[in-house]
Amino acid sequence: MFSTGQIYFAIFFVIAFTIAMVWSYRKDLQRHKHYYKNTAIKVFIAGILVTISFILIRLALK
């Protein structure tokens, strides 16, 4: 299915991408704390509202 070169590339890419993401997140951690206060709560509430509206639309169209 995949050649050994493709498998090595995929492994290297996943490792390099993960390292880059961790490095970038740690670099911006203080800025995130300042600008994105209570963002998780807002995203959770938005997700609940979208789910409820989807359920209500499905019930209304039955």
PQR file of N, CA, C, O and H, with PARSE charges and radii, in Angstrom:
ATOM      1  N   MET A   1       0.831  -1.182   0.000 -0.4000 1.5000
ATOM      2  CA  MET A   1       0.000   0.000   0.000 -0.0000 2.0000
ATOM      3  C   MET A   1       0.883   1.256   0.000  0.5500 1.7000
ATOM      4  O   MET A   1       0.765   2.084  -0.903 -0.5500 1.4000
ATOM      5  N   PHE A   2       1.752   1.409   0.982 -0.4000 1.5000
ATOM      6  CA  PHE A   2       2.666   2.554   1.038 -0.0000 2.0000
ATOM      7  C   PHE A   2       4.099   2.044   0.952  0.5500 1.7000
ATOM      8  O   PHE A   2       4.419   0.975   1.471 -0.5500 1.4000
ATOM      9  H   PHE A   2       1.848   0.737   1.716  0.4000 1.0000
ATOM     10  N   SER A   3       4.951   2.809   0.300 -0.4000 1.5000
ATOM     11  CA  SER A   3       6.360   2.433   0.255 -0.0000 2.0000
ATOM     12  C   SER A   3       7.019   2.817   1.577  0.5500 1.7000
ATOM     13  O   SER A   3       6.462   3.587   2.360 -0.5500 1.4000
ATOM     14  H   SER A   3       4.691   3.678  -0.122  0.4000 1.0000
ATOM     15  N   THR A   4       8.205   2.276   1.816 -0.4000 1.5000
ATOM     16  CA  THR A   4       8.892   2.595   3.077 -0.0000 2.0000
ATOM     17  C   THR A   4       9.261   4.069   3.132  0.5500 1.7000
ATOM     18  O   THR A   4       9.263   4.660   4.213 -0.5500 1.4000
ATOM     19  H   THR A   4       8.659   1.651   1.181  0.4000 1.0000
ATOM     20  N   GLY A   5       9.572   4.675   1.995 -0.4000 1.5000
ATOM     21  CA  GLY A   5       9.879   6.102   1.976 -0.0000 2.0000
ATOM     22  C   GLY A   5       8.683   6.948   2.377  0.5500 1.7000
ATOM     23  O   GLY A   5       8.832   7.945   3.083 -0.5500 1.4000
ATOM     24  H   GLY A   5       9.571   4.195   1.118  0.4000 1.0000
ATOM     25  N   GLN A   6       7.504   6.555   1.932 -0.4000 1.5000
ATOM     26  CA  GLN A   6       6.295   7.289   2.301 -0.0000 2.0000
ATOM     27  C   GLN A   6       5.998   7.142   3.789  0.5500 1.7000
ATOM     28  O   GLN A   6       5.567   8.095   4.438 -0.5500 1.4000
ATOM     29  H   GLN A   6       7.383   5.745   1.359  0.4000 1.0000
ATOM     30  N   ILE A   7       6.225   5.963   4.320 -0.4000 1.5000
ATOM     31  CA  ILE A   7       5.994   5.743   5.752 -0.0000 2.0000
ATOM     32  C   ILE A   7       6.973   6.565   6.575  0.5500 1.7000
ATOM     33  O   ILE A   7       6.578   7.191   7.559 -0.5500 1.4000
ATOM     34  H   ILE A   7       6.574   5.188   3.792  0.4000 1.0000
ATOM     35  N   TYR A   8       8.247   6.572   6.187 -0.4000 1.5000
ATOM     36  CA  TYR A   8       9.235   7.386   6.910 -0.0000 2.0000
ATOM     37  C   TYR A   8       8.879   8.867   6.843  0.5500 1.7000
ATOM     38  O   TYR A   8       8.989   9.585   7.837 -0.5500 1.4000
ATOM     39  H   TYR A   8       8.568   6.064   5.388  0.4000 1.0000
ATOM     40  N   PHE A   9       8.451   9.319   5.670 -0.4000 1.5000
ATOM     41  CA  PHE A   9       8.063  10.719   5.527 -0.0000 2.0000
ATOM     42  C   PHE A   9       6.877  11.049   6.427  0.5500 1.7000
ATOM     43  O   PHE A   9       6.868  12.092   7.081 -0.5500 1.4000
ATOM     44  H   PHE A   9       8.361   8.736   4.862  0.4000 1.0000
ATOM     45  N   ALA A  10       5.883  10.174   6.465 -0.4000 1.5000
ATOM     46  CA  ALA A  10       4.705  10.418   7.304 -0.0000 2.0000
ATOM     47  C   ALA A  10       5.091  10.486   8.775  0.5500 1.7000
ATOM     48  O   ALA A  10       4.614  11.363   9.496 -0.5500 1.4000
ATOM     49  H   ALA A  10       5.891   9.327   5.934  0.4000 1.0000
ATOM     50  N   ILE A  11       5.940   9.581   9.227 -0.4000 1.5000
ATOM     51  CA  ILE A  11       6.382   9.588  10.625 -0.0000 2.0000
ATOM     52  C   ILE A  11       7.154  10.865  10.926  0.5500 1.7000
ATOM     53  O   ILE A  11       6.912  11.513  11.944 -0.5500 1.4000
ATOM     54  H   ILE A  11       6.327   8.869   8.641  0.4000 1.0000
ATOM     55  N   PHE A  12       8.083  11.228  10.048 -0.4000 1.5000
ATOM     56  CA  PHE A  12       8.856  12.449  10.242 -0.0000 2.0000
ATOM     57  C   PHE A  12       7.948  13.675  10.247  0.5500 1.7000
ATOM     58  O   PHE A  12       8.129  14.576  11.066 -0.5500 1.4000
ATOM     59  H   PHE A  12       8.280  10.702   9.221  0.4000 1.0000
ATOM     60  N   PHE A  13       6.977  13.715   9.344 -0.4000 1.5000
ATOM     61  CA  PHE A  13       6.072  14.856   9.265 -0.0000 2.0000
ATOM     62  C   PHE A  13       5.247  14.999  10.536  0.5500 1.7000
ATOM     63  O   PHE A  13       5.107  16.107  11.054 -0.5500 1.4000
ATOM     64  H   PHE A  13       6.830  12.983   8.679  0.4000 1.0000
ATOM     65  N   VAL A  14       4.703  13.907  11.047 -0.4000 1.5000
ATOM     66  CA  VAL A  14       3.890  13.960  12.265 -0.0000 2.0000
ATOM     67  C   VAL A  14       4.728  14.438  13.439  0.5500 1.7000
ATOM     68  O   VAL A  14       4.274  15.271  14.222 -0.5500 1.4000
ATOM     69  H   VAL A  14       4.817  13.007  10.626  0.4000 1.0000
ATOM     70  N   ILE A  15       5.941  13.923  13.571 -0.4000 1.5000
ATOM     71  CA  ILE A  15       6.812  14.337  14.678 -0.0000 2.0000
ATOM     72  C   ILE A  15       7.183  15.814  14.545  0.5500 1.7000
ATOM     73  O   ILE A  15       7.099  16.561  15.519 -0.5500 1.4000
ATOM     74  H   ILE A  15       6.310  13.246  12.935  0.4000 1.0000
ATOM     75  N   ALA A  16       7.589  16.238  13.352 -0.4000 1.5000
ATOM     76  CA  ALA A  16       7.984  17.637  13.145 -0.0000 2.0000
ATOM     77  C   ALA A  16       6.801  18.578  13.343  0.5500 1.7000
ATOM     78  O   ALA A  16       6.957  19.648  13.933 -0.5500 1.4000
ATOM     79  H   ALA A  16       7.657  15.631  12.561  0.4000 1.0000
ATOM     80  N   PHE A  17       5.629  18.198  12.864 -0.4000 1.5000
ATOM     81  CA  PHE A  17       4.445  19.037  13.015 -0.0000 2.0000
ATOM     82  C   PHE A  17       4.061  19.163  14.485  0.5500 1.7000
ATOM     83  O   PHE A  17       3.707  20.251  14.939 -0.5500 1.4000
ATOM     84  H   PHE A  17       5.502  17.329  12.385  0.4000 1.0000
ATOM     85  N   THR A  18       4.125  18.072  15.228 -0.4000 1.5000
ATOM     86  CA  THR A  18       3.799  18.109  16.655 -0.0000 2.0000
ATOM     87  C   THR A  18       4.770  18.995  17.414  0.5500 1.7000
ATOM     88  O   THR A  18       4.352  19.783  18.262 -0.5500 1.4000
ATOM     89  H   THR A  18       4.412  17.188  14.860  0.4000 1.0000
ATOM     90  N   ILE A  19       6.050  18.880  17.125 -0.4000 1.5000
ATOM     91  CA  ILE A  19       7.058  19.718  17.782 -0.0000 2.0000
ATOM     92  C   ILE A  19       6.817  21.191  17.451  0.5500 1.7000
ATOM     93  O   ILE A  19       6.905  22.045  18.333 -0.5500 1.4000
ATOM     94  H   ILE A  19       6.390  18.239  16.436  0.4000 1.0000
ATOM     95  N   ALA A  20       6.516  21.491  16.194 -0.4000 1.5000
ATOM     96  CA  ALA A  20       6.261  22.880  15.799 -0.0000 2.0000
ATOM     97  C   ALA A  20       5.020  23.438  16.487  0.5500 1.7000
ATOM     98  O   ALA A  20       5.011  24.599  16.896 -0.5500 1.4000
ATOM     99  H   ALA A  20       6.445  20.797  15.478  0.4000 1.0000
ATOM    100  N   MET A  21       3.981  22.632  16.617 -0.4000 1.5000
ATOM    101  CA  MET A  21       2.761  23.091  17.282 -0.0000 2.0000
ATOM    102  C   MET A  21       3.007  23.353  18.761  0.5500 1.7000
ATOM    103  O   MET A  21       2.543  24.363  19.290 -0.5500 1.4000
ATOM    104  H   MET A  21       3.989  21.689  16.284  0.4000 1.0000
ATOM    105  N   VAL A  22       3.727  22.464  19.439 -0.4000 1.5000
ATOM    106  CA  VAL A  22       4.020  22.656  20.863 -0.0000 2.0000
ATOM    107  C   VAL A  22       4.884  23.894  21.051  0.5500 1.7000
ATOM    108  O   VAL A  22       4.629  24.696  21.950 -0.5500 1.4000
ATOM    109  H   VAL A  22       4.104  21.644  19.009  0.4000 1.0000
ATOM    110  N   TRP A  23       5.894  24.058  20.222 -0.4000 1.5000
ATOM    111  CA  TRP A  23       6.780  25.218  20.329 -0.0000 2.0000
ATOM    112  C   TRP A  23       5.998  26.513  20.108  0.5500 1.7000
ATOM    113  O   TRP A  23       6.170  27.480  20.850 -0.5500 1.4000
ATOM    114  H   TRP A  23       6.101  23.407  19.492  0.4000 1.0000
ATOM    115  N   SER A  24       5.146  26.530  19.091 -0.4000 1.5000
ATOM    116  CA  SER A  24       4.360  27.727  18.800 -0.0000 2.0000
ATOM    117  C   SER A  24       3.382  28.033  19.927  0.5500 1.7000
ATOM    118  O   SER A  24       3.202  29.195  20.290 -0.5500 1.4000
ATOM    119  H   SER A  24       5.007  25.745  18.488  0.4000 1.0000
ATOM    120  N   TYR A  25       2.751  27.006  20.482 -0.4000 1.5000
ATOM    121  CA  TYR A  25       1.795  27.227  21.568 -0.0000 2.0000
ATOM    122  C   TYR A  25       2.500  27.776  22.801  0.5500 1.7000
ATOM    123  O   TYR A  25       2.005  28.710  23.431 -0.5500 1.4000
ATOM    124  H   TYR A  25       2.897  26.062  20.187  0.4000 1.0000
ATOM    125  N   ARG A  26       3.639  27.211  23.148 -0.4000 1.5000
ATOM    126  CA  ARG A  26       4.372  27.697  24.323 -0.0000 2.0000
ATOM    127  C   ARG A  26       4.853  29.131  24.122  0.5500 1.7000
ATOM    128  O   ARG A  26       4.894  29.918  25.068 -0.5500 1.4000
ATOM    129  H   ARG A  26       4.041  26.452  22.636  0.4000 1.0000
ATOM    130  N   LYS A  27       5.213  29.460  22.899 -0.4000 1.5000
ATOM    131  CA  LYS A  27       5.683  30.804  22.598 -0.0000 2.0000
ATOM    132  C   LYS A  27       4.564  31.835  22.777  0.5500 1.7000
ATOM    133  O   LYS A  27       4.818  32.951  23.231 -0.5500 1.4000
ATOM    134  H   LYS A  27       5.180  28.821  22.131  0.4000 1.0000
ATOM    135  N   ASP A  28       3.337  31.469  22.426 -0.4000 1.5000
ATOM    136  CA  ASP A  28       2.207  32.397  22.493 -0.0000 2.0000
ATOM    137  C   ASP A  28       1.353  32.233  23.741  0.5500 1.7000
ATOM    138  O   ASP A  28       0.264  32.805  23.803 -0.5500 1.4000
ATOM    139  H   ASP A  28       3.131  30.562  22.058  0.4000 1.0000
ATOM    140  N   LEU A  29       1.796  31.485  24.725 -0.4000 1.5000
ATOM    141  CA  LEU A  29       0.962  31.163  25.881 -0.0000 2.0000
ATOM    142  C   LEU A  29       0.531  32.403  26.649  0.5500 1.7000
ATOM    143  O   LEU A  29      -0.639  32.514  27.016 -0.5500 1.4000
ATOM    144  H   LEU A  29       2.680  31.021  24.675  0.4000 1.0000
ATOM    145  N   GLN A  30       1.435  33.335  26.901 -0.4000 1.5000
ATOM    146  CA  GLN A  30       1.073  34.544  27.645 -0.0000 2.0000
ATOM    147  C   GLN A  30       0.071  35.394  26.866  0.5500 1.7000
ATOM    148  O   GLN A  30      -0.858  35.955  27.448 -0.5500 1.4000
ATOM    149  H   GLN A  30       2.385  33.246  26.603  0.4000 1.0000
ATOM    150  N   ARG A  31       0.257  35.487  25.569 -0.4000 1.5000
ATOM    151  CA  ARG A  31      -0.670  36.258  24.741 -0.0000 2.0000
ATOM    152  C   ARG A  31      -2.055  35.612  24.739  0.5500 1.7000
ATOM    153  O   ARG A  31      -3.065  36.315  24.770 -0.5500 1.4000
ATOM    154  H   ARG A  31       1.011  35.032  25.096  0.4000 1.0000
ATOM    155  N   HIS A  32      -2.108  34.290  24.703 -0.4000 1.5000
ATOM    156  CA  HIS A  32      -3.390  33.590  24.734 -0.0000 2.0000
ATOM    157  C   HIS A  32      -4.125  33.850  26.039  0.5500 1.7000
ATOM    158  O   HIS A  32      -5.340  34.047  26.036 -0.5500 1.4000
ATOM    159  H   HIS A  32      -1.287  33.719  24.678  0.4000 1.0000
ATOM    160  N   LYS A  33      -3.411  33.852  27.142 -0.4000 1.5000
ATOM    161  CA  LYS A  33      -4.044  34.091  28.437 -0.0000 2.0000
ATOM    162  C   LYS A  33      -4.635  35.496  28.501  0.5500 1.7000
ATOM    163  O   LYS A  33      -5.660  35.709  29.148 -0.5500 1.4000
ATOM    164  H   LYS A  33      -2.424  33.692  27.145  0.4000 1.0000
ATOM    165  N   HIS A  34      -4.003  36.445  27.840 -0.4000 1.5000
ATOM    166  CA  HIS A  34      -4.469  37.831  27.876 -0.0000 2.0000
ATOM    167  C   HIS A  34      -5.682  38.046  26.967  0.5500 1.7000
ATOM    168  O   HIS A  34      -6.665  38.656  27.387 -0.5500 1.4000
ATOM    169  H   HIS A  34      -3.170  36.273  27.314  0.4000 1.0000
ATOM    170  N   TYR A  35      -5.624  37.555  25.734 -0.4000 1.5000
ATOM    171  CA  TYR A  35      -6.653  37.871  24.742 -0.0000 2.0000
ATOM    172  C   TYR A  35      -7.820  36.892  24.706  0.5500 1.7000
ATOM    173  O   TYR A  35      -8.900  37.241  24.229 -0.5500 1.4000
ATOM    174  H   TYR A  35      -4.825  37.059  25.392  0.4000 1.0000
ATOM    175  N   TYR A  36      -7.623  35.685  25.195 -0.4000 1.5000
ATOM    176  CA  TYR A  36      -8.663  34.661  25.059 -0.0000 2.0000
ATOM    177  C   TYR A  36      -9.163  34.186  26.409  0.5500 1.7000
ATOM    178  O   TYR A  36      -9.183  32.985  26.679 -0.5500 1.4000
ATOM    179  H   TYR A  36      -6.746  35.401  25.582  0.4000 1.0000
ATOM    180  N   LYS A  37      -9.567  35.118  27.259 -0.4000 1.5000
ATOM    181  CA  LYS A  37     -10.113  34.754  28.560 -0.0000 2.0000
ATOM    182  C   LYS A  37     -11.496  34.145  28.362  0.5500 1.7000
ATOM    183  O   LYS A  37     -12.298  34.655  27.578 -0.5500 1.4000
ATOM    184  H   LYS A  37      -9.550  36.094  27.040  0.4000 1.0000
ATOM    185  N   ASN A  38     -11.772  33.067  29.062 -0.4000 1.5000
ATOM    186  CA  ASN A  38     -13.073  32.379  29.060 -0.0000 2.0000
ATOM    187  C   ASN A  38     -13.520  31.925  27.672  0.5500 1.7000
ATOM    188  O   ASN A  38     -14.719  31.790  27.427 -0.5500 1.4000
ATOM    189  H   ASN A  38     -11.121  32.653  29.699  0.4000 1.0000
ATOM    190  N   THR A  39     -12.596  31.693  26.783 -0.4000 1.5000
ATOM    191  CA  THR A  39     -12.969  31.275  25.436 -0.0000 2.0000
ATOM    192  C   THR A  39     -13.570  29.879  25.437  0.5500 1.7000
ATOM    193  O   THR A  39     -14.494  29.609  24.669 -0.5500 1.4000
ATOM    194  H   THR A  39     -11.622  31.802  26.982  0.4000 1.0000
ATOM    195  N   ALA A  40     -13.070  28.990  26.278 -0.4000 1.5000
ATOM    196  CA  ALA A  40     -13.597  27.626  26.318 -0.0000 2.0000
ATOM    197  C   ALA A  40     -15.065  27.626  26.718  0.5500 1.7000
ATOM    198  O   ALA A  40     -15.856  26.848  26.183 -0.5500 1.4000
ATOM    199  H   ALA A  40     -12.320  29.209  26.902  0.4000 1.0000
ATOM    200  N   ILE A  41     -15.427  28.482  27.641 -0.4000 1.5000
ATOM    201  CA  ILE A  41     -16.826  28.564  28.070 -0.0000 2.0000
ATOM    202  C   ILE A  41     -17.702  29.070  26.919  0.5500 1.7000
ATOM    203  O   ILE A  41     -18.797  28.555  26.695 -0.5500 1.4000
ATOM    204  H   ILE A  41     -14.785  29.114  28.075  0.4000 1.0000
ATOM    205  N   LYS A  42     -17.217  30.075  26.197 -0.4000 1.5000
ATOM    206  CA  LYS A  42     -17.984  30.623  25.078 -0.0000 2.0000
ATOM    207  C   LYS A  42     -18.158  29.591  23.966  0.5500 1.7000
ATOM    208  O   LYS A  42     -19.235  29.484  23.380 -0.5500 1.4000
ATOM    209  H   LYS A  42     -16.327  30.493  26.379  0.4000 1.0000
ATOM    210  N   VAL A  43     -17.111  28.837  23.678 -0.4000 1.5000
ATOM    211  CA  VAL A  43     -17.199  27.804  22.642 -0.0000 2.0000
ATOM    212  C   VAL A  43     -18.159  26.702  23.079  0.5500 1.7000
ATOM    213  O   VAL A  43     -18.940  26.207  22.267 -0.5500 1.4000
ATOM    214  H   VAL A  43     -16.236  28.924  24.154  0.4000 1.0000
ATOM    215  N   PHE A  44     -18.110  26.313  24.349 -0.4000 1.5000
ATOM    216  CA  PHE A  44     -19.011  25.287  24.869 -0.0000 2.0000
ATOM    217  C   PHE A  44     -20.465  25.738  24.757  0.5500 1.7000
ATOM    218  O   PHE A  44     -21.319  24.971  24.312 -0.5500 1.4000
ATOM    219  H   PHE A  44     -17.476  26.715  25.009  0.4000 1.0000
ATOM    220  N   ILE A  45     -20.749  26.968  25.153 -0.4000 1.5000
ATOM    221  CA  ILE A  45     -22.117  27.494  25.074 -0.0000 2.0000
ATOM    222  C   ILE A  45     -22.581  27.564  23.615  0.5500 1.7000
ATOM    223  O   ILE A  45     -23.725  27.225  23.311 -0.5500 1.4000
ATOM    224  H   ILE A  45     -20.055  27.591  25.514  0.4000 1.0000
ATOM    225  N   ALA A  46     -21.703  27.998  22.720 -0.4000 1.5000
ATOM    226  CA  ALA A  46     -22.061  28.058  21.301 -0.0000 2.0000
ATOM    227  C   ALA A  46     -22.354  26.658  20.761  0.5500 1.7000
ATOM    228  O   ALA A  46     -23.291  26.480  19.983 -0.5500 1.4000
ATOM    229  H   ALA A  46     -20.774  28.273  22.966  0.4000 1.0000
ATOM    230  N   GLY A  47     -21.565  25.673  21.164 -0.4000 1.5000
ATOM    231  CA  GLY A  47     -21.810  24.295  20.731 -0.0000 2.0000
ATOM    232  C   GLY A  47     -23.140  23.765  21.224  0.5500 1.7000
ATOM    233  O   GLY A  47     -23.862  23.093  20.486 -0.5500 1.4000
ATOM    234  H   GLY A  47     -20.804  25.817  21.795  0.4000 1.0000
ATOM    235  N   ILE A  48     -23.466  24.068  22.479 -0.4000 1.5000
ATOM    236  CA  ILE A  48     -24.754  23.645  23.031 -0.0000 2.0000
ATOM    237  C   ILE A  48     -25.901  24.316  22.271  0.5500 1.7000
ATOM    238  O   ILE A  48     -26.893  23.664  21.947 -0.5500 1.4000
ATOM    239  H   ILE A  48     -22.880  24.614  23.078  0.4000 1.0000
ATOM    240  N   LEU A  49     -25.772  25.612  21.986 -0.4000 1.5000
ATOM    241  CA  LEU A  49     -26.823  26.326  21.254 -0.0000 2.0000
ATOM    242  C   LEU A  49     -27.013  25.777  19.840  0.5500 1.7000
ATOM    243  O   LEU A  49     -28.143  25.649  19.370 -0.5500 1.4000
ATOM    244  H   LEU A  49     -24.965  26.142  22.249  0.4000 1.0000
ATOM    245  N   VAL A  50     -25.922  25.455  19.171 -0.4000 1.5000
ATOM    246  CA  VAL A  50     -26.023  24.883  17.826 -0.0000 2.0000
ATOM    247  C   VAL A  50     -26.703  23.520  17.885  0.5500 1.7000
ATOM    248  O   VAL A  50     -27.551  23.210  17.048 -0.5500 1.4000
ATOM    249  H   VAL A  50     -25.004  25.558  19.553  0.4000 1.0000
ATOM    250  N   THR A  51     -26.333  22.705  18.872 -0.4000 1.5000
ATOM    251  CA  THR A  51     -26.946  21.387  19.013 -0.0000 2.0000
ATOM    252  C   THR A  51     -28.441  21.498  19.292  0.5500 1.7000
ATOM    253  O   THR A  51     -29.242  20.784  18.690 -0.5500 1.4000
ATOM    254  H   THR A  51     -25.644  22.957  19.551  0.4000 1.0000
ATOM    255  N   ILE A  52     -28.814  22.389  20.200 -0.4000 1.5000
ATOM    256  CA  ILE A  52     -30.231  22.571  20.526 -0.0000 2.0000
ATOM    257  C   ILE A  52     -31.006  23.075  19.312  0.5500 1.7000
ATOM    258  O   ILE A  52     -32.110  22.604  19.038 -0.5500 1.4000
ATOM    259  H   ILE A  52     -28.163  22.969  20.689  0.4000 1.0000
ATOM    260  N   SER A  53     -30.428  24.033  18.584 -0.4000 1.5000
ATOM    261  CA  SER A  53     -31.133  24.549  17.408 -0.0000 2.0000
ATOM    262  C   SER A  53     -31.273  23.466  16.340  0.5500 1.7000
ATOM    263  O   SER A  53     -32.305  23.402  15.671 -0.5500 1.4000
ATOM    264  H   SER A  53     -29.531  24.415  18.807  0.4000 1.0000
ATOM    265  N   PHE A  54     -30.272  22.621  16.166 -0.4000 1.5000
ATOM    266  CA  PHE A  54     -30.355  21.524  15.203 -0.0000 2.0000
ATOM    267  C   PHE A  54     -31.464  20.553  15.594  0.5500 1.7000
ATOM    268  O   PHE A  54     -32.231  20.108  14.739 -0.5500 1.4000
ATOM    269  H   PHE A  54     -29.434  22.673  16.709  0.4000 1.0000
ATOM    270  N   ILE A  55     -31.552  20.224  16.873 -0.4000 1.5000
ATOM    271  CA  ILE A  55     -32.601  19.318  17.348 -0.0000 2.0000
ATOM    272  C   ILE A  55     -33.979  19.941  17.135  0.5500 1.7000
ATOM    273  O   ILE A  55     -34.904  19.263  16.689 -0.5500 1.4000
ATOM    274  H   ILE A  55     -30.929  20.586  17.567  0.4000 1.0000
ATOM    275  N   LEU A  56     -34.119  21.228  17.450 -0.4000 1.5000
ATOM    276  CA  LEU A  56     -35.409  21.894  17.268 -0.0000 2.0000
ATOM    277  C   LEU A  56     -35.819  21.951  15.794  0.5500 1.7000
ATOM    278  O   LEU A  56     -36.994  21.776  15.472 -0.5500 1.4000
ATOM    279  H   LEU A  56     -33.367  21.779  17.813  0.4000 1.0000
ATOM    280  N   ILE A  57     -34.870  22.191  14.910 -0.4000 1.5000
ATOM    281  CA  ILE A  57     -35.175  22.219  13.477 -0.0000 2.0000
ATOM    282  C   ILE A  57     -35.616  20.837  13.004  0.5500 1.7000
ATOM    283  O   ILE A  57     -36.567  20.719  12.231 -0.5500 1.4000
ATOM    284  H   ILE A  57     -33.915  22.333  15.172  0.4000 1.0000
ATOM    285  N   ARG A  58     -34.932  19.797  13.461 -0.4000 1.5000
ATOM    286  CA  ARG A  58     -35.313  18.435  13.067 -0.0000 2.0000
ATOM    287  C   ARG A  58     -36.701  18.084  13.568  0.5500 1.7000
ATOM    288  O   ARG A  58     -37.485  17.460  12.853 -0.5500 1.4000
ATOM    289  H   ARG A  58     -34.160  19.892  14.089  0.4000 1.0000
ATOM    290  N   LEU A  59     -37.011  18.487  14.805 -0.4000 1.5000
ATOM    291  CA  LEU A  59     -38.338  18.199  15.350 -0.0000 2.0000
ATOM    292  C   LEU A  59     -39.423  18.993  14.618  0.5500 1.7000
ATOM    293  O   LEU A  59     -40.531  18.496  14.416 -0.5500 1.4000
ATOM    294  H   LEU A  59     -36.374  18.994  15.386  0.4000 1.0000
ATOM    295  N   ALA A  60     -39.105  20.209  14.229 -0.4000 1.5000
ATOM    296  CA  ALA A  60     -40.083  21.042  13.532 -0.0000 2.0000
ATOM    297  C   ALA A  60     -40.369  20.523  12.126  0.5500 1.7000
ATOM    298  O   ALA A  60     -41.483  20.686  11.628 -0.5500 1.4000
ATOM    299  H   ALA A  60     -38.205  20.613  14.393  0.4000 1.0000
ATOM    300  N   LEU A  61     -39.392  19.906  11.484 -0.4000 1.5000
ATOM    301  CA  LEU A  61     -39.566  19.432  10.111 -0.0000 2.0000
ATOM    302  C   LEU A  61     -40.145  18.023  10.018  0.5500 1.7000
ATOM    303  O   LEU A  61     -40.402  17.547   8.913 -0.5500 1.4000
ATOM    304  H   LEU A  61     -38.487  19.773  11.889  0.4000 1.0000
ATOM    305  N   LYS A  62     -40.353  17.351  11.127 -0.4000 1.5000
ATOM    306  CA  LYS A  62     -40.917  15.995  11.093 -0.0000 2.0000
ATOM    307  C   LYS A  62     -42.360  16.009  10.732  0.5500 1.7000
ATOM    308  O   LYS A  62     -42.988  14.953  10.658 -0.5500 1.4000
ATOM    309  H   LYS A  62     -40.144  17.737  12.026  0.4000 1.0000
TER
END
